[in-house]
Structure formats: structure tokens, C-alpha cells
Amino acid sequence: MRKAFLLKTVFLAGLAVLVVALIAALRSQSGGSAAAAGQSQTLFEQFVVAGGPIVWLVLLPMSLVAVYLAVEYSLSIRRERLVPRGVGDGIIEQIQRFDGGQLPARIAKQDDFVSTAVVRAINKSGGDWFRMRNLLFESLQEQALRLGRRIEWLNLIGNVSPMVGLFGTVFGMIKLFNAIVTAGGQPEAAQLAEGISVALVTTLWGLFIAIPSLAIHGVFANRIETLLSDATAEAENILTEMRNSLKKPGAAQQPEQKQMIRVAAGKPSLQADKSVPLH
């Protein structure tokens, strides 16, 4: 967790430095491009510089954050990490070879869906199989919901970025009409082009960020549901083996069973002593 936090901090710091450097480059380039009016503009000037501060300070950082989140989720929300192949069979083998009480210690270092849920269910159930079953499925649901809340950042970016693009569109149209008023109703083409470019470029960036973000969010949401379904199937097999192990001789015994064993061994319990009349 600490390593992931440091990586995120370094990434955000690098992102801030990149945005500041980009703004400085854009400011210096805008002065040169104004002097070279009439020359053809590059793609960078058309789709980044022409967008204005709304693209530089809001939409461009949002696109970088969306890329970072997509890469991070691609590395963390994977079948090999969350529901690896054969994880259920491995836990069942541990149950068959060792006592169920030793199982949490043996799989505690595994951070997949199934192992995490099994450790929690055994530690908090107190040997009650029905409580263990409920805790196991609750843990699987909680882990899936936690991942679902994480990927909601992509959904948020996908829904907010078109609104920011629409804001830029309105801003560009305001600049356009102000140019018309300033020129007395007969503005030059360059004055009109500035407002139109801001309106169109910000809209383009908003859609450019929203479409991939929403698509990637849908892919990860479906992946989480599939992994949860597979983990539930593995948990069913593990619960069956756990129940069979509890029925075996030598399994965890209830207090009444322990008392009966002490009486049969010639060691009466306190209640048995109370039943003997005192003289």
C-alpha cells in the first residue's frame, strides 16, 4: 500500500510539472504563431494551443489521469491476481492435508479474492459453519464493491469531461460575439476564427476523453462481475470441503461434546459433581 501511494505521489508530481512546462511552452509559442500569421498551423497548434486555458489546465490533465487509471486498473484487476487458476483446488488440498485451524496462517499472504475471503470467514466464524458461509460470501461481495468504487473514477471523468467541453464551447461562443461587438458588427475572419476554434477544440477534447473513459469503465465493470462469479463458484467447493472436514473425527468439538468425553474418561465435570449429594 505504501509503495502504491508513493508511485501515485510521484506520478501526480510529474503530472503537475508537465502541465506547468506545457503552459510555459504554449505561451511562448502563441507569441511566435501570432507573428507568423498566414502560415499553416501544425496539429499541435490546432488541437492544443487553439483550445486555450480550458484545454491546458483542465482537459489535458484529465486525459493524463484517465490514462494513468486505465493502466493501473489493467495491472491490478486481472484474473491472474484476483482469481488465479487453481486457487480453490489449492485451498481444498490444504484443508485435506492440515487442520482447518492452520489454514488461515498458510494462505494469509495470498491476496486474491478467494483466499482473503476464506481467511476472514475462518477467523471470525468461531467454528460455526453457517456463519462461516455467510462471512465468506460477504467478503467476496465487499471486495468486488471496493473494486467497483475504484473504477468509478473513470466513470466520473467520462461524465464530467463532456461538460467541461460544453463549458469551453459556451466560452468560445461568448468570445466570438464579443469580437463581433468590438469590431462594430464587421469583424475580421481571424477574430471569428479564434472564438470558433476554442468552442470546437474544447468540445473535441471533452468527447476524446469521455468516450474511451466510459468504454474502459464498462470493460472493467464486466470483468469484476465475471471474477466475482468465478470466485463464488470456487468458494462453494471450498465450503463443501470445510463442512466435510468439520464432520470428521477429531474436528473442532462443541463444549457439550468435550464434557461428555471428560465424563467418559473418568473426569467428571463441575455439573456432574453438583449432581452428587453432599453429606
Backbone hydrogen bonds, N-H to C=O, Kabsch-Sander energy under -0.5 kcal/mol:
donor,donor_aa,acceptor,acceptor_aa,energy
5,F,1,M,-2.3
6,L,2,R,-2.2
7,L,3,K,-2.3
8,K,4,A,-2.3
9,T,5,F,-2.3
10,V,6,L,-2.6
11,F,7,L,-2.3
12,L,8,K,-2.6
13,A,9,T,-2.4
14,G,10,V,-2.5
15,L,11,F,-2.4
16,A,12,L,-2.2
17,V,13,A,-2.2
18,L,14,G,-2.3
19,V,15,L,-2.4
20,V,16,A,-2.3
21,A,17,V,-2.5
22,L,18,L,-2.4
23,I,19,V,-2.5
24,A,20,V,-2.2
25,A,21,A,-2.3
26,L,22,L,-2.5
27,R,23,I,-2.4
28,S,24,A,-2.0
29,Q,25,A,-2.2
30,S,26,L,-2.5
31,G,27,R,-1.2
32,G,28,S,-1.2
33,S,29,Q,-2.5
34,A,30,S,-1.7
35,A,31,G,-1.2
36,A,32,G,-1.3
37,A,34,A,-0.8
39,Q,36,A,-1.5
46,Q,42,T,-2.2
47,F,43,L,-2.6
48,V,44,F,-1.6
49,V,44,F,-1.9
50,A,45,E,-2.0
51,G,48,V,-0.7
52,G,48,V,-0.5
52,G,49,V,-1.2
55,V,52,G,-1.0
56,W,52,G,-2.0
57,L,53,P,-3.0
58,V,54,I,-1.1
59,L,54,I,-2.2
60,L,55,V,-2.7
62,M,58,V,-2.0
63,S,59,L,-2.2
64,L,60,L,-1.8
65,V,61,P,-2.5
66,A,62,M,-2.3
67,V,63,S,-2.0
68,Y,64,L,-2.3
69,L,65,V,-2.7
70,A,66,A,-2.3
71,V,67,V,-2.2
72,E,68,Y,-2.6
73,Y,69,L,-2.8
74,S,70,A,-1.8
75,L,71,V,-1.4
76,S,72,E,-1.9
77,I,73,Y,-2.7
78,R,76,S,-1.3
81,R,78,R,-0.7
82,L,78,R,-2.7
83,V,79,R,-1.5
87,V,84,P,-1.6
90,G,86,G,-2.1
91,I,87,V,-1.9
92,I,88,G,-2.4
93,E,89,D,-2.2
94,Q,90,G,-1.8
95,I,91,I,-2.2
96,Q,92,I,-2.1
97,R,93,E,-1.8
98,F,94,Q,-2.3
102,Q,99,D,-1.6
103,L,99,D,-0.5
103,L,100,G,-0.9
106,R,102,Q,-1.3
107,I,103,L,-1.7
108,A,104,P,-0.7
110,Q,107,I,-1.2
113,F,82,L,-2.6
114,V,82,L,-0.6
116,T,112,D,-2.0
117,A,113,F,-2.0
118,V,114,V,-2.5
119,V,115,S,-2.4
120,R,116,T,-1.9
121,A,117,A,-2.4
122,I,118,V,-2.4
123,N,119,V,-2.2
124,K,120,R,-1.8
125,S,121,A,-1.1
126,G,122,I,-0.7
128,D,125,S,-1.1
129,W,127,G,-0.7
132,M,128,D,-2.5
133,R,129,W,-2.3
134,N,130,F,-2.0
135,L,131,R,-2.6
136,L,132,M,-2.2
137,F,133,R,-1.9
138,E,134,N,-2.2
139,S,135,L,-2.2
140,L,136,L,-1.8
141,Q,137,F,-2.2
142,E,138,E,-2.5
143,Q,139,S,-2.3
144,A,140,L,-2.1
145,L,141,Q,-2.5
146,R,142,E,-2.2
147,L,143,Q,-1.8
148,G,144,A,-2.2
149,R,145,L,-2.2
150,R,146,R,-1.4
151,I,147,L,-2.1
152,E,148,G,-0.6
153,W,150,R,-1.4
154,L,151,I,-1.0
155,N,151,I,-1.2
156,L,152,E,-2.7
157,I,153,W,-2.5
158,G,154,L,-2.5
159,N,155,N,-1.5
160,V,156,L,-2.3
161,S,157,I,-2.3
163,M,159,N,-0.5
164,V,160,V,-2.1
165,G,161,S,-2.5
166,L,162,P,-2.5
167,F,163,M,-2.2
168,G,164,V,-2.2
169,T,165,G,-2.0
170,V,166,L,-2.4
171,F,167,F,-2.5
172,G,168,G,-2.7
173,M,169,T,-2.2
174,I,170,V,-2.1
175,K,171,F,-2.1
176,L,172,G,-2.1
177,F,173,M,-2.4
178,N,174,I,-2.3
179,A,175,K,-2.1
180,I,176,L,-1.7
181,V,177,F,-2.3
182,T,178,N,-2.7
183,A,179,A,-1.9
184,G,181,V,-1.5
185,G,180,I,-3.0
186,Q,183,A,-0.9
192,L,188,E,-1.6
193,A,189,A,-2.5
194,E,190,A,-1.5
195,G,191,Q,-1.0
196,I,192,L,-2.1
197,S,193,A,-2.6
198,V,194,E,-1.8
199,A,195,G,-2.1
200,L,196,I,-2.6
201,V,197,S,-2.8
202,T,198,V,-1.9
203,T,199,A,-1.3
204,L,200,L,-2.4
205,W,201,V,-2.5
206,G,202,T,-2.3
207,L,203,T,-2.1
208,F,204,L,-2.5
209,I,205,W,-1.9
210,A,206,G,-2.2
211,I,207,L,-2.2
213,S,209,I,-1.6
214,L,210,A,-2.6
215,A,211,I,-2.0
216,I,212,P,-2.9
217,H,213,S,-2.3
218,G,214,L,-2.1
219,V,215,A,-1.9
220,F,216,I,-2.4
221,A,217,H,-2.3
222,N,218,G,-2.2
223,R,219,V,-2.0
224,I,220,F,-2.4
225,E,221,A,-1.9
226,T,222,N,-2.1
227,L,223,R,-2.6
228,L,224,I,-2.4
229,S,225,E,-2.1
230,D,226,T,-2.3
231,A,227,L,-2.6
232,T,228,L,-2.2
233,A,229,S,-1.8
234,E,230,D,-2.0
235,A,231,A,-2.2
236,E,232,T,-1.9
237,N,233,A,-1.4
238,I,234,E,-1.8
239,L,235,A,-2.6
240,T,236,E,-1.8
241,E,237,N,-1.7
242,M,238,I,-2.4
243,R,239,L,-2.5
244,N,240,T,-1.9
245,S,241,E,-2.1
246,L,242,M,-1.8
247,K,243,R,-1.1
248,K,244,N,-0.6
248,K,245,S,-0.6
251,A,248,K,-1.7
258,K,254,Q,-2.1
259,Q,255,P,-2.1
260,M,256,E,-2.1
261,I,257,Q,-1.9
262,R,258,K,-2.0
263,V,259,Q,-2.2
264,A,260,M,-2.3
265,A,261,I,-1.4
266,G,263,V,-1.6
267,K,262,R,-3.1
273,D,269,S,-1.8
274,K,270,L,-1.7
275,S,271,Q,-1.1
276,V,273,D,-1.1
